[in-house]
Amino acid sequence: MLMQASNPSRRPLEGRVAIVTGAGKGLGAAFARELARQGARIIVNNRLKPGRADEAAAVAAEIRDAGGEAVAEHSDITDPQAGERLAKAALDAFGQLDIVVCNAGITGPAAKFSPEGPATIRAVMNTNLFATADILAACQPALEASSAARVLMVSSSAGLYGVRGRAAYAASKGAMNAFALTLADEWRKPGILVNVLCPYAATQMTADVSRPDEIDPRLLPEHIAPAAAWLVSPDLTRTGEIWLGGAGWLRKIRIVETEGGPMPQTLDAFDAFAETQSGLETARGFPGAEPAFADLYKTMARHNSEPGK
């Protein structure tokens, strides 16, 4: 079931301006429509493809027909100048920029890692990571001028757990997750909140693994779009979080570490030690690598100071 607003007259994104990349179809189009429904004015980005319909223009027209405001923008995000053009489009059309949804991406060919694998990884990284970095760097000044700047990176559980036959995609999304968490820390002071959404949805990117007649209607992109709107809302106070969801269900993801213990002194003792770390009863998450290291060092020092250690 699609989410219904508790107060239908309230539009939390009223007055905000959002860029949504890869918004000509699938998740990006669903995100653009939902943000517009919540009051945002949208720059609908999708590159023009020879011999194909103008998908960005179609989504922008759909938003306008529904009473919203939207402008189509056709930059290929792998062009290093795409970010500058996107930021300019937002400022020229609406005078401000508050939200960037980094949705555009590719999966690369489905194949187990092979000698040709590194070339595929470079190509997928170029779209999924480096293009995202270029866009955010170009948009940063405009975001810093916003009273409620929000960045949403659309990632994947593949970047958390890996996925067979998609090493390039998994690597790129894992890098995106780390990039997002780092930016969340670095951009906290200027007030730019950065979060990650890992959606489960049936789109053109999943067409090679499921037939249309096999798709659960609950996995349509529209069912995860409200989570995207929430994560870019000016009411949001969270940053540096990873959320996963689909089919109307949402989960928060945390990276955790066990309490640990003294490192075994012989190789044959490591397996037994590893078994003691299987439970997560005392596991904890940390807001960054530095506090994680500090906690390890503090725990080790406390252990070593105990009598008999």
Order of alpha helices (4+ residues) and beta strands (2+ residues): beta-alpha-beta-alpha-beta-alpha-beta-alpha-alpha-beta-alpha-alpha-beta-alpha-beta-beta-beta-alpha-beta-alpha
